[in-house]
């Protein structure tokens, strides 16, 4: 039975929602009217289409998947039954006092008849209205400063160890300690065992990045678990930062490799780089020809930049075992 629901002006300003097709957005509003007082309904696309978009030629199942991937709904399974949970429904809606209680089980209920394996959670990456968590375990509510301090502590701890095997062990311990500051030990163990340390650390960096840039996340532990489970896309700025950091580390490694090479090998690589420069950047090569001395030519920024780039290409090839 359809019911009256509220719609906030903020709905029309949600940039995450705006990325979806207009009919998909209309479907999302329609879901509110056929959901029960807890924001749950059966995941039956054909029936949903008949109730909300009966006159439109569209794929409702595809629209539901779009809403799920954006974190506006959760699609989950209990036994053989498929359901939908509308994210933050009770936060934004005020059901009538006489509206019947929900008869649909909540997602990821820890009972014998619930299939947690197919219960999926999702939430928008920087949406402060989607930080509630549906897992029955209790998350630790942590403020921004505590999250940052915990992360910095584990980072420093992993750097302070000199032996490589010890560094790895300490790094893992640091991640566990950080996670335990945000959630229960059971949740930490399950997260690392299911998704692995690399994926978890990537989303920890994501969380840290959002908090450092002013996003207010009320439940960092719940957000982090959803981010790992749903594989949230990293912000472009964070990706760029990681790329720059990786490139700086790569250049540092190549510079160190160059400095440790004997003079004869350096001369060989220099000649190969100049040959490539003559072919690929003849105008820059003319700088070297006019000056007539390599050391003096390196004082020219344009020549130095091109030479170092070509030199690093050759060094990278050597690291990979490729012939120059």
BELSUL-V614765 format. One record per pair of residues at least 24 apart in sequence whose C-alpha atoms are under 10 Angstrom apart, sorted by sequence separation. I is the first residue (numbers start at 1). J is the second residue. D is the distance in whole Angstrom. If there is no record, write none. Layout:
((I J D) (I J D))
This chain:
((5 29 9) (27 51 10) (28 52 9) (83 107 8) (150 174 9) (151 175 8) (153 177 9) (154 178 7) (200 224 8) (203 227 6) (204 228 9) (270 294 9) (5 30 9) (7 32 9) (27 52 7) (109 134 9) (110 135 9) (150 175 9) (153 178 9) (172 197 7) (175 200 9) (179 204 9) (200 225 9) (202 227 10) (203 228 6) (209 234 10) (210 235 9) (281 306 8) (5 31 10) (6 32 9) (26 52 9) (27 53 7) (78 104 9) (108 134 7) (109 135 7) (110 136 7) (151 177 9) (152 178 9) (171 197 10) (172 198 10) (175 201 7) (178 204 9) (202 228 9) (203 229 10) (206 232 9) (209 235 9) (277 303 9) (3 30 10) (5 32 7) (6 33 9) (26 53 9) (78 105 8) (107 134 7) (108 135 6) (109 136 7) (110 137 9) (150 177 8) (151 178 6) (200 227 9) (201 228 9) (206 233 9) (207 234 10) (2 30 9) (4 32 8) (5 33 6) (77 105 10) (78 106 9) (106 134 8) (107 135 8) (108 136 8) (109 137 10) (150 178 6) (151 179 9) (199 227 10) (200 228 6) (203 231 8) (206 234 6) (209 237 9) (210 238 9) (2 31 9) (3 32 8) (4 33 6) (5 34 10) (24 53 10) (77 106 10) (78 107 8) (106 135 9) (107 136 9) (149 178 9) (150 179 9) (172 201 10) (175 204 9) (199 228 7) (200 229 9) (202 231 10) (203 232 8) (205 234 9) (206 235 8) (209 238 7) (277 306 8) (2 32 9) (3 33 5) (4 34 9) (5 35 10) (23 53 8) (76 106 9) (77 107 8) (78 108 8) (106 136 10) (148 178 10) (150 180 10) (151 181 10) (199 229 10) (202 232 10) (203 233 9) (277 307 7) (2 33 5) (3 34 6) (76 107 6) (77 108 9) (78 109 9) (147 178 8) (150 181 7) (200 231 10) (203 234 8) (276 307 9) (1 33 8) (2 34 5) (3 35 8) (43 75 7) (75 107 8) (76 108 8) (146 178 10) (147 179 10) (150 182 10) (196 228 10) (199 231 8) (202 234 9) (206 238 7) (274 306 10) (1 34 6) (2 35 8) (3 36 9) (23 56 9) (27 60 8) (31 64 10) (40 73 10) (42 75 9) (43 76 8) (74 107 8) (78 111 10) (79 112 9) (80 113 9) (81 114 10) (188 221 10) (191 224 10) (195 228 7) (205 238 8) (206 239 10) (273 306 9) (274 307 7) (277 310 8) (1 35 9) (2 36 9) (3 37 10) (24 58 9) (39 73 9) (40 74 9) (41 75 10) (42 76 10) (43 77 9) (78 112 10) (79 113 6) (80 114 9) (81 115 10) (87 121 9) (147 181 8) (187 221 10) (191 225 7) (194 228 10) (195 229 8) (273 307 7) (276 310 8) (1 36 9) (23 58 8) (24 59 9) (28 63 9) (40 75 10) (42 77 10) (78 113 7) (79 114 6) (80 115 9) (85 120 10) (87 122 8) (88 123 10) (146 181 9) (147 182 8) (194 229 9) (273 308 9) (275 310 10) (276 311 10) (23 59 10) (24 60 8) (27 63 8) (28 64 8) (78 114 5) (79 115 6) (82 118 9) (83 119 9) (84 120 10) (85 121 9) (87 123 8) (146 182 9) (183 219 10) (192 228 10) (195 231 10) (273 309 9) (274 310 8) (23 60 9) (27 64 8) (44 81 10) (77 114 7) (78 115 5) (79 116 9) (82 119 9) (92 129 9) (182 219 8) (183 220 9) (184 221 9) (188 225 9) (191 228 8) (205 242 10) (270 307 8) (273 310 6) (274 311 9) (24 62 9) (25 63 9) (43 81 8) (44 82 8) (76 114 10) (77 115 6) (78 116 8) (91 129 9) (182 220 7) (183 221 5) (187 225 8) (191 229 8) (270 308 10) (272 310 9) (273 311 6) (24 63 5) (28 67 8) (42 81 8) (43 82 5) (44 83 8) (76 115 8) (77 116 8) (78 117 9) (79 118 10) (91 130 10) (140 179 10) (142 181 8) (143 182 10) (182 221 5) (183 222 8) (272 311 8) (273 312 9) (23 63 8) (24 64 8) (27 67 10) (42 82 6) (43 83 4) (44 84 9) (76 116 8) (77 117 8) (78 118 8) (140 180 9) (141 181 9) (142 182 6) (181 221 8) (182 222 8) (270 310 9) (271 311 10) (273 313 9) (41 82 9) (42 83 4) (43 84 5) (76 117 9) (77 118 6) (78 119 8) (88 129 7) (89 130 10) (91 132 10) (139 180 10) (140 181 7) (141 182 7) (142 183 9) (179 220 10) (180 221 9) (182 223 10) (183 224 10) (269 310 9) (270 311 7) (273 314 8) (21 63 8) (24 66 8) (25 67 9) (31 73 10) (41 83 6) (42 84 6) (43 85 9) (76 118 6) (77 119 6) (87 129 9) (88 130 6) (139 181 9) (140 182 5) (141 183 8) (179 221 8) (182 224 9) (183 225 9) (269 311 7) (272 314 8) (20 63 9) (24 67 8) (40 83 7) (41 84 5) (42 85 9) (75 118 9) (76 119 4) (77 120 9) (87 130 7) (88 131 9) (139 182 7) (140 183 5) (182 225 10) (269 312 10) (28 72 8) (40 84 6) (41 85 7) (75 119 7) (76 120 6) (87 131 9) (88 132 7) (138 182 10) (139 183 5) (140 184 7) (270 314 9) (21 66 9) (28 73 9) (39 84 8) (40 85 5) (41 86 9) (74 119 8) (75 120 6) (76 121 8) (87 132 9) (88 133 9) (138 183 7) (139 184 6) (179 224 9) (266 311 10) (269 314 7) (20 66 7) (39 85 6) (40 86 6) (74 120 6) (75 121 8) (87 133 9) (137 183 9) (138 184 7) (179 225 10) (269 315 8) (19 66 10) (20 67 8) (38 85 8) (39 86 5) (40 87 9) (73 120 10) (74 121 5) (75 122 9) (87 134 9) (137 184 7) (38 86 8) (39 87 8) (73 121 8) (74 122 6) (139 187 9) (2 51 9) (17 66 10) (35 84 9) (36 85 10) (38 87 10) (39 88 8) (40 89 9) (72 121 10) (73 122 7) (74 123 9) (85 134 10) (137 186 8) (138 187 9) (1 51 9) (2 52 10) (17 67 8) (20 70 9) (35 85 8) (38 88 9) (39 89 5) (71 121 8) (72 122 7) (73 123 8) (137 187 8) (16 67 10) (19 70 9) (35 86 8) (38 89 7) (39 90 7) (71 122 4) (72 123 7) (273 324 10) (37 89 8) (38 90 6) (68 120 9) (69 121 9) (70 122 7) (71 123 4) (72 124 7) (135 187 9) (272 324 8) (17 70 8) (31 84 9) (36 89 10) (37 90 8) (38 91 10) (68 121 8) (69 122 7) (70 123 7) (71 124 5) (151 204 8) (255 308 9) (258 311 9) (16 70 7) (17 71 10) (31 85 10) (32 86 8) (35 89 9) (39 93 9) (68 122 7) (69 123 8) (70 124 6) (71 125 8) (151 205 9) (258 312 9) (16 71 9) (17 72 8) (31 86 8) (38 93 9) (67 122 10) (68 123 8) (69 124 9) (70 125 9) (257 312 10) (269 324 9) (16 72 9) (37 93 8) (39 95 10) (67 123 10) (68 124 10) (71 127 9) (152 208 10) (255 311 10) (32 89 8) (37 94 8) (38 95 9) (147 204 10) (151 208 8) (251 308 10) (254 311 9) (255 312 8) (258 315 8) (28 86 9) (37 95 6) (72 130 8) (251 309 10) (254 312 7) (257 315 8) (36 95 9) (37 96 8) (71 130 8) (148 207 10) (253 312 10) (254 313 10) (37 97 10) (74 134 10) (147 207 9) (148 208 7) (254 314 10) (255 315 9) (32 93 9) (41 102 9) (147 208 8) (148 209 10) (251 312 8) (254 315 7) (37 99 7) (38 100 10) (40 102 8) (41 103 9) (42 104 8) (250 312 9) (253 315 10) (254 316 8) (257 319 10) (36 99 8) (37 100 7) (38 101 8) (39 102 9) (40 103 9) (41 104 7) (144 207 10) (148 211 8) (253 316 10) (36 100 8) (37 101 7) (38 102 6) (40 104 7) (41 105 10) (144 208 9) (147 211 9) (148 212 8) (36 101 8) (37 102 6) (38 103 10) (39 104 10) (40 105 8) (251 316 10) (254 319 9) (36 102 6) (37 103 10) (38 104 9) (40 106 8) (145 211 9) (250 316 9) (35 102 9) (36 103 9) (38 105 10) (39 106 10) (40 107 9) (144 211 6) (145 212 10) (36 104 9) (38 106 9) (143 211 10) (144 212 8) (144 214 9) (144 215 9) (144 216 8) (143 216 9) (144 217 8) (147 220 8) (143 217 8) (144 218 9) (147 221 10) (142 217 9) (143 218 8) (144 219 10) (142 218 8) (143 219 8) (144 220 8) (141 218 7) (142 219 7) (143 220 8) (141 219 6) (142 220 7) (140 219 8) (141 220 7) (142 221 8) (139 219 8) (140 220 8) (141 221 7) (125 206 9) (126 207 9) (139 220 9) (140 221 7) (141 222 9) (125 207 9) (139 221 6) (140 222 9) (138 221 10) (139 222 6) (8 92 8) (126 210 7) (138 222 9) (7 92 8) (8 93 10) (125 210 9) (126 211 10) (131 216 10) (132 217 10) (6 92 8) (7 93 8) (131 217 7) (132 218 8) (133 219 8) (5 92 9) (6 93 6) (128 215 8) (129 216 10) (130 217 9) (131 218 6) (132 219 7) (135 222 8) (5 93 7) (6 94 8) (127 215 8) (128 216 6) (129 217 9) (130 218 9) (131 219 6) (132 220 9) (133 221 9) (134 222 8) (4 93 10) (5 94 8) (6 95 9) (126 215 7) (127 216 9) (128 217 6) (129 218 9) (130 219 9) (131 220 8) (132 221 10) (133 222 5) (4 94 10) (5 95 8) (126 216 8) (127 217 8) (128 218 7) (131 221 9) (132 222 7) (133 223 7) (135 225 10) (4 95 8) (5 96 10) (126 217 8) (128 219 9) (131 222 6) (132 223 8) (3 95 9) (4 96 9) (130 222 10) (131 223 6) (133 225 9) (134 226 10) (3 96 9) (130 223 8) (131 224 9) (133 226 8) (132 226 10) (128 223 10) (131 226 9) (3 99 9) (127 223 10) (126 223 9) (125 223 8) (123 222 10) (124 223 9) (125 224 10) (123 223 8) (122 223 9) (123 224 10) (125 226 9) (124 226 9) (125 227 7) (122 225 9) (123 226 7) (124 227 9) (121 225 9) (122 226 6) (123 227 7) (121 226 6) (122 227 7) (120 226 9) (121 227 9) (122 228 10) (124 230 10) (125 231 10) (17 124 10) (121 228 10) (122 229 8) (123 230 8) (125 232 6) (16 124 8) (121 229 7) (122 230 6) (124 232 8) (125 233 8) (16 125 9) (120 229 8) (121 230 7) (122 231 9) (123 232 9) (124 233 10) (125 234 8) (126 235 10) (16 126 9) (120 230 8) (122 232 9) (125 235 9) (16 127 9) (14 127 9) (71 226 9) (71 230 9) (70 230 10) (69 230 8) (71 232 10) (68 230 10) (69 231 10) (70 232 9) (69 232 9))
